[in-house]
Amino acid sequence: MTDLTKIPVTVITGFLGAGKTTLIRHLMQNPQGKRLAILVNEFGTVGVDGDILKSCADENCPVENIVELANGCICCTVADDFIPTIEALMAMPQRPDHILIETSGLALPKPLLKAFDWPAIRSRITVDGVIALADAEAVAAGRFAPDPEAVEAQRAADASLDHETPLSEVFEDQILCADLILLSKADLAGEAGVATAKEVIAAEMTRPVPMLPMTDGVIDPRVILGLNAAAENDLAARPSHHDGADDHEHDDFDSVVIDLPDVTDPEALAAAIVRLATEQKVLRVKGYIAVAGKPMRMLVQAVGARVRMQYDRPWGADPRRSQLVVIAEHDDIDEAAIRRVLGV
C-alpha cells in the first residue's frame, strides 16, 4: 500500500443486539491477509463490545488498533472524536490496511458518511461499504417497532400525526444506507422467518441491495471486504428520515449503568432481565457479572426478552465487579423500577 492509496473503511451498522460485534470477531479471525483496525462506538459508558474485541486481538489486529468511543454517537461528535481518532489510526507506525467501524445500535449511518467528506481525511480514506445487520427473527415478527399495531391505529385515526416511532426510524435509516444487508440469527428465524424478513426490508428499500442470511456472525469475509462502494460519493442514493436536518437527537433513548453484588443465581438474573423487557420495555442489557465462587467472568447480552449468558475469561487483574448497561427509550426508562426488578 502506497501513501497515496486510500484506506478502505467498512461501516457496520444495525439495531441493538443484531450481532455487529460477533461479525467483527469473525472478520478479525479471517482477515484475508489484511491488517485491521477497529473503531467501536457504544451507547453508554461501559465498553462491553470493545472489551470483547480486545480479547480477540492478534498480530492482524493488535490491541492498539482497537479504539473505543463511548457515551457519544460518532455521527454527532465528528469533529471532537471521530476525525481525530481516524487521523490517529492512519498515523500509526504500521498503517492498517482496512478499518472497521462498529456504530452504536442507535446511530444513523448517513451523518457518519458525510464526515468522510471532511478535507482532513477525504483524500486518504474511503467508505468501502456500509453493512447493515438486521435480526431476521425480530424483523419477521415486526419487533423493530415497539408496537406496530398501535402505530397503525394512530395512522388511521389522525393522518396529521408523525407515526414513525424512533425505533423504526433508526432501523429504516440503517437499511436505506446499506450496500449489503445481513440477516443475522437466521438459525432462530428459520427459512420462513428469513423469507418474511427479506419481504419486510424489501418493502422499505428505494434501491436493490443484496440480503444474505447469517448465523453467529459467520460469513465469507470476501463478501464484506472489498466492495469498493465509495459510499461517501453516493449519499443521494441513501435517503434518511433526517435529510435536511443539521443533526439528529438521541433524546429518544437513554441508558443507566447498574452495579450488582456478586451473583449467586445467574438463572434468576436472566429471569429478571426478561422481566425488564416485558414490564419495563427495556431494549438492551449488556455487561459483565461476577458469579459467586466462580473465577471466570460472565458476559451478559440481552435483546428484549432474549438473554444470552456465557463465561468468557478469568477476571485476572481486572476489578471483579458486576455491572450492566440497560438501554430503553427515554420515556420508558425508570432507574428505580429497573433496580427493583434486579434486586438492588
C-alpha positions, 0 to 999 in steps of 0.5 A, a space after each residue: 500500500 502506497 501513501 497515496 492509496 486510500 484506506 478502505 473503511 467498512 461501516 457496520 451498522 444495525 439495531 441493538 443486539 443484531 450481532 455487529 460485534 460477533 461479525 467483527 470477531 469473525 472478520 478479525 479471525 479471517 482477515 484475508 491477509 489484511 491488517 485491521 483496525 477497529 473503531 467501536 462506538 457504544 451507547 453508554 459508558 461501559 465498553 462491553 463490545 470493545 472489551 470483547 474485541 480486545 480479547 480477540 486481538 492478534 498480530 492482524 489486529 493488535 490491541 492498539 488498533 482497537 479504539 473505543 468511543 463511548 457515551 457519544 454517537 460518532 455521527 454527532 461528535 465528528 469533529 471532537 472524536 471521530 476525525 481525530 481518532 481516524 487521523 490517529 489510526 492512519 498515523 500509526 507506525 504500521 498503517 492498517 490496511 482496512 478499518 472497521 467501524 462498529 456504530 452504536 445500535 442507535 446511530 444513523 449511518 448517513 451523518 457518519 458518511 458525510 464526515 468522510 467528506 471532511 478535507 482532513 481525511 477525504 483524500 486518504 480514506 474511503 467508505 468501502 461499504 456500509 453493512 447493515 445487520 438486521 435480526 431476521 427473527 425480530 424483523 419477521 415478527 415486526 419487533 423493530 417497532 415497539 408496537 406496530 399495531 398501535 402505530 397503525 391505529 394512530 395512522 388511521 385515526 389522525 393522518 396529521 400525526 408523525 407515526 414513525 416511532 424512533 425505533 423504526 426510524 433508526 432501523 429504516 435509516 440503517 437499511 436505506 444506507 446499506 450496500 449489503 444487508 445481513 440477516 443475522 440469527 437466521 438459525 432462530 428465524 428459520 427459512 420462513 422467518 428469513 423469507 418474511 424478513 427479506 419481504 419486510 426490508 424489501 418493502 422499505 428499500 428505494 434501491 436493490 441491495 443484496 440480503 444474505 442470511 447469517 448465523 453467529 456472525 459467520 460469513 465469507 469475509 470476501 463478501 464484506 471486504 472489498 466492495 469498493 462502494 465509495 459510499 461517501 460519493 453516493 449519499 443521494 442514493 441513501 435517503 434518511 428520515 433526517 435529510 435536511 436536518 443539521 443533526 439528529 437527537 438521541 433524546 429518544 433513548 437513554 441508558 443507566 449503568 447498574 452495579 450488582 453484588 456478586 451473583 449467586 443465581 445467574 438463572 434468576 438474573 436472566 429471569 429478571 432481565 426478561 422481566 425488564 423487557 416485558 414490564 419495563 420495555 427495556 431494549 438492551 442489557 449488556 455487561 459483565 457479572 461476577 458469579 459467586 465462587 466462580 473465577 471466570 467472568 460472565 458476559 451478559 447480552 440481552 435483546 428484549 426478552 432474549 438473554 444470552 449468558 456465557 463465561 468468557 475469561 478469568 477476571 485476572 487483574 481486572 476489578 471483579 465487579 458486576 455491572 450492566 448497561 440497560 438501554 430503553 427509550 427515554 420515556 420508558 426508562 425508570 432507574 428505580 423500577 429497573 433496580 427493583 426488578 434486579 434486586 438492588 
